[in-house]
Amino acid sequence: MVDKLAGANLSEADLRHFETEGYLIVRGLFAADEVEALRRNFAEMHAQRSIPGCFEALPIEEARRQGSILKAYPRMMHPHRVNRLSMDYMLDPRVMDILAALLGEEPIAAQSMFYWKPPGAEGQALHQDNFYLKVEPGTCIAAWTAIDDADEENGGLFVVPKSQHEPIQCPHQADPSQSFTVDEVDVPEGLTPMPTTLKAGDVLFFNGSVIHGSYPNRSKDRFRRAFICHYAGESAEKIGNGTRRSITGRAKSSNGRTMREAGRAAPNSPQPGRTESTYGLPVSPFRRMPRKRGDFQIPSFSCFVIDERDKHISKVYGLLNLSGKRQGLT
């Protein structure tokens, strides 16, 4: 297993390892105080019990009655849309620099997730991320940040080295007693899943075709929390169900950023609780742009921002608020 010490530039050996094995571990990319800030941040979000479009948690007693503790600690989807700190860490320059080196081009942030994986939680069956993100051409890259120490006991991640050279598989049904997701792919002949033992603050980067997954958390009292983001290269023409070719307009926001909107522009009239950018598109902090359905295909990730002043935090799908600092968040 090849690791990379935080703060150092990626070497040719690192790049070759990522190319041949499909993954790279960067040790200690985030310091202990940064990891603790993320823990507190997501605990505060979870205390709300529900954030529309992000997660909805049941009381622990009800989750246990229904047979899965994960119903009390569901994964949070796209927390960057509702939480500034999630946005900051998704776009952290240290992460973006590594991604640029691995991709060989500017990265585009596609999505964020937070997993709790409390003691007793199911795992996630072996899968390939680009089956879901559908990046074309090329693939996506995951940045999997350990918020707790992660090992085999508490359901740490397994990867299948060299599986990035395999085609994307059509999944079969997973074992619901072992996996909270329904899809599972097979390990190709001659390849073997390998555990990744991570310390809190380590970041595992892996190719979107790499087969990976985890087993249940069999520890008595150890969470296995993780902040996971996916990225593509700026040359990607397709992410999700939409294409970069569907981009129909460009305009400048009030702070000088350029926004490219995929699909049809929303009505110019303001809506309650919203402001407007200088070109008439409604702007709502921490929310996606409302998207109209018509005779055109709307991507899953509806827009991205380009900030020519700071290319490391330049392009983000699913964002709209352009009125403040650092991707429009105030």
C-alpha positions in Angstrom: 0.0 0.0 0.0 1.4 3.4 -1.0 0.6 6.4 1.1 1.4 10.1 0.7 2.3 12.4 3.6 0.1 15.5 3.8 1.6 18.7 2.5 4.0 17.1 0.0 3.5 17.4 -3.7 2.5 14.2 -5.4 5.5 12.5 -6.9 5.8 10.5 -10.1 5.6 7.3 -8.0 2.4 8.5 -6.4 0.8 9.2 -9.8 2.0 5.9 -11.2 0.5 4.1 -8.1 -2.8 5.8 -8.6 -2.7 5.0 -12.3 -1.9 1.3 -11.8 -3.7 0.6 -8.5 -6.5 3.0 -8.8 -6.2 4.6 -5.4 -3.9 6.8 -3.2 -4.0 7.4 0.6 -2.9 10.8 1.8 -2.1 10.5 5.5 -3.0 13.4 7.9 -4.3 15.7 5.2 -6.6 17.2 7.8 -5.4 18.0 11.3 -7.1 16.9 14.5 -8.8 20.2 15.1 -10.2 20.3 11.6 -11.6 16.7 11.9 -13.1 17.7 15.3 -14.7 20.7 13.6 -16.3 18.4 11.1 -17.5 16.1 13.8 -19.2 18.9 15.7 -20.6 20.4 12.5 -22.4 17.2 11.4 -23.5 16.4 14.9 -25.2 19.8 15.0 -26.9 19.1 11.7 -28.0 15.6 12.9 -29.5 17.2 16.0 -32.1 18.8 13.7 -33.4 15.3 12.8 -34.3 16.4 9.3 -33.0 18.8 6.7 -35.1 18.6 3.4 -33.1 17.2 0.6 -30.2 16.2 2.9 -31.5 13.6 5.4 -34.3 12.6 7.7 -33.5 10.6 10.8 -35.8 8.5 12.9 -35.5 8.3 16.7 -33.1 5.6 17.7 -35.8 3.5 19.4 -37.9 3.5 16.2 -34.9 2.8 14.0 -34.1 -0.3 16.1 -37.7 -1.4 16.0 -37.6 -1.2 12.2 -34.4 -3.2 12.2 -31.7 -0.8 11.1 -29.8 1.7 13.3 -28.9 3.5 10.0 -32.5 4.9 10.0 -31.5 6.9 13.0 -28.2 7.9 11.4 -28.9 8.0 7.6 -26.3 9.3 5.2 -26.5 13.0 4.5 -26.7 13.8 0.8 -25.2 16.9 -0.7 -24.6 18.6 2.7 -22.6 21.3 0.8 -25.9 22.7 -0.4 -27.1 23.5 3.1 -24.0 23.9 5.2 -21.0 26.2 4.7 -18.4 24.1 6.4 -19.3 21.1 4.2 -18.7 23.4 1.2 -15.4 24.6 2.5 -14.0 21.1 3.0 -15.4 19.8 -0.3 -13.4 22.7 -2.0 -10.4 22.7 0.3 -7.4 23.7 -1.8 -5.3 20.7 -0.5 -7.9 18.3 -1.8 -8.3 20.2 -5.1 -4.6 20.4 -5.7 -4.3 16.6 -5.3 -7.3 16.1 -7.5 -5.8 18.3 -10.2 -2.6 16.2 -10.2 -4.6 12.9 -10.3 -6.9 14.1 -13.0 -4.4 16.0 -15.0 -6.8 18.9 -15.3 -9.0 21.2 -13.2 -11.4 19.3 -10.9 -15.2 19.9 -10.8 -17.0 19.1 -7.6 -20.0 16.9 -8.3 -21.5 15.9 -4.9 -20.9 15.5 -1.2 -22.1 12.9 1.4 -21.6 12.2 5.1 -21.8 8.7 6.5 -22.2 7.9 10.2 -22.0 4.1 10.3 -22.6 3.7 14.0 -21.9 0.4 15.8 -24.2 -2.3 14.5 -24.8 -0.6 11.1 -24.8 -2.5 7.9 -22.0 -2.0 5.4 -22.3 -1.1 1.7 -21.8 -3.8 -0.8 -19.1 -3.7 -3.4 -19.9 -1.1 -6.1 -18.3 1.3 -8.6 -19.1 5.0 -8.2 -19.2 5.8 -11.9 -22.1 3.5 -12.3 -24.1 6.2 -10.5 -22.3 9.4 -11.5 -22.0 8.5 -15.2 -19.1 10.8 -15.9 -18.1 10.8 -19.6 -15.6 10.9 -21.0 -13.3 9.4 -18.3 -14.6 8.8 -14.8 -15.0 10.5 -11.4 -12.7 10.4 -8.4 -13.7 10.1 -4.8 -12.1 11.9 -1.9 -13.0 9.7 1.1 -12.1 11.6 4.3 -11.9 9.5 7.5 -13.6 11.4 10.4 -12.9 8.5 12.8 -10.2 5.9 12.7 -11.5 3.3 10.2 -10.5 -0.4 10.2 -12.0 -3.8 9.6 -13.7 -3.9 13.0 -15.8 -0.8 12.6 -16.5 -1.3 8.9 -13.6 0.4 7.2 -13.5 0.7 3.4 -12.2 -2.1 1.2 -10.9 -1.4 -2.3 -10.1 -3.8 -5.1 -6.7 -2.6 -6.5 -6.4 -2.5 -10.3 -10.2 -2.8 -10.7 -10.3 0.6 -12.4 -9.2 -1.2 -15.6 -12.4 -3.2 -15.5 -15.6 -2.2 -17.2 -18.5 -0.8 -15.2 -20.5 -3.8 -14.2 -24.3 -4.2 -14.1 -25.0 -4.8 -10.4 -26.9 -7.8 -8.9 -28.9 -7.9 -5.7 -26.8 -7.4 -2.5 -27.4 -9.2 0.8 -29.7 -6.9 2.8 -28.3 -8.3 6.1 -24.9 -7.0 5.2 -25.5 -3.9 3.0 -27.9 -0.9 3.3 -27.7 -0.5 -0.5 -29.2 -3.0 -2.9 -26.5 -3.1 -5.6 -23.5 -5.4 -5.6 -20.8 -6.1 -8.2 -18.5 -9.1 -8.4 -14.7 -9.1 -7.8 -13.0 -9.9 -11.2 -11.0 -13.1 -11.4 -7.4 -12.5 -10.2 -8.2 -9.5 -8.1 -8.7 -9.3 -4.3 -10.4 -6.7 -2.0 -8.0 -5.0 0.3 -8.8 -3.2 3.6 -7.8 0.4 3.9 -6.9 1.2 7.5 -7.2 4.9 8.0 -6.7 7.3 10.8 -9.0 10.3 11.3 -7.9 13.0 9.0 -6.5 10.7 6.3 -8.0 11.0 2.8 -8.4 8.1 0.4 -8.6 9.1 -3.3 -9.8 6.5 -5.7 -10.9 6.1 -9.3 -14.6 6.0 -10.1 -14.3 2.5 -11.6 -12.5 1.0 -8.6 -14.6 -1.6 -7.0 -15.0 -0.8 -3.3 -17.4 -1.3 -0.3 -17.5 -2.1 3.3 -18.8 -4.7 5.8 -21.0 -4.0 8.8 -19.6 -2.1 11.8 -19.0 -4.9 14.3 -17.5 -2.8 17.0 -19.3 -2.2 20.3 -18.9 1.6 20.6 -17.0 3.0 17.6 -18.6 5.1 14.8 -17.0 5.1 11.4 -17.9 8.5 10.1 -16.7 9.7 6.7 -17.0 12.8 4.6 -17.1 11.7 1.0 -17.0 13.9 -2.1 -16.9 13.1 -5.8 -15.2 15.1 -8.6 -14.7 15.0 -12.3 -12.3 16.7 -14.6 -13.3 19.9 -16.3 -13.2 18.1 -19.7 -16.2 15.9 -18.7 -19.1 16.3 -21.1 -21.6 14.3 -19.1 -22.3 13.9 -15.3 -25.4 12.1 -14.1 -28.2 12.3 -16.7 -27.2 15.6 -18.2 -24.5 16.8 -20.6 -22.2 19.8 -20.6 -23.5 20.2 -24.2 -26.8 21.3 -22.8 -25.4 24.5 -21.4 -27.4 27.3 -22.9 -26.3 30.6 -21.3 -23.5 32.5 -19.6 -23.7 35.6 -17.5 -21.7 37.5 -14.8 -22.8 37.6 -11.3 -22.4 40.7 -9.2 -19.1 39.5 -7.7 -17.6 38.9 -11.1 -18.0 35.1 -11.2 -19.3 33.5 -14.4 -22.1 31.1 -14.0 -23.1 28.5 -16.7 -26.6 27.2 -16.4 -27.5 23.9 -17.9 -31.1 23.7 -19.2 -33.6 26.5 -19.3 -33.3 29.6 -17.2 -35.8 30.1 -14.4 -38.3 32.9 -14.7 -36.9 36.4 -14.1 -39.4 37.4 -11.5 -38.1 37.3 -7.9 -39.6 34.7 -5.6 -40.3 35.1 -1.8 -37.1 34.7 0.2 -34.9 35.0 -2.9 -32.7 37.7 -4.3 -31.6 38.0 -7.9 -28.2 38.0 -9.6 -27.5 40.8 -12.0 -28.8 38.7 -14.9 -32.1 37.8 -13.5 -31.7 34.2 -12.3 -33.1 33.7 -8.8 -30.4 33.2 -6.1 -31.2 31.3 -2.9 -28.4 30.6 -0.4 -27.8 26.9 0.2 -30.5 25.8 -2.3 -30.4 24.4 -5.8 -31.8 26.4 -8.7 -35.4 25.5 -9.4 -35.4 23.5 -12.6 -38.3 23.3 -15.1 -39.0 20.2 -17.0 -39.7 20.5 -20.7 -38.4 19.3 -24.0 -34.8 19.3 -22.8 -32.7 17.1 -20.5 -31.9 18.6 -17.1 -28.7 17.3 -15.5 -28.6 16.0 -12.0 -26.0 18.7 -11.3 -27.6 21.9 -12.7 -24.9 24.5 -12.7 -21.3 25.4 -11.8 -19.4 28.5 -10.9 -16.2 29.6 -12.4 -14.0 32.0 -10.3 -11.0 33.1 -12.4 -9.4 34.5 -9.3 -9.1 31.1 -7.5 -9.1 28.1 -9.8 -8.7 25.7 -6.8 -12.3 26.5 -5.7 -13.6 27.4 -9.1 -16.2 24.9 -10.4 -19.0 23.4 -8.4 -22.1 21.6 -9.6 -25.4 22.2 -7.8 -24.6 25.7 -6.6 -26.4 29.0 -7.2 -25.8 31.5 -4.5 -23.3 34.0 -6.1 -23.7 36.9 -3.7 -20.8 36.5 -1.2 -17.4 35.2 -0.6 -16.1 31.7 -1.5 -18.7 30.3 -3.8 -21.3 32.8 -2.8 -21.6 31.7 0.8 -21.7 34.3 3.5 
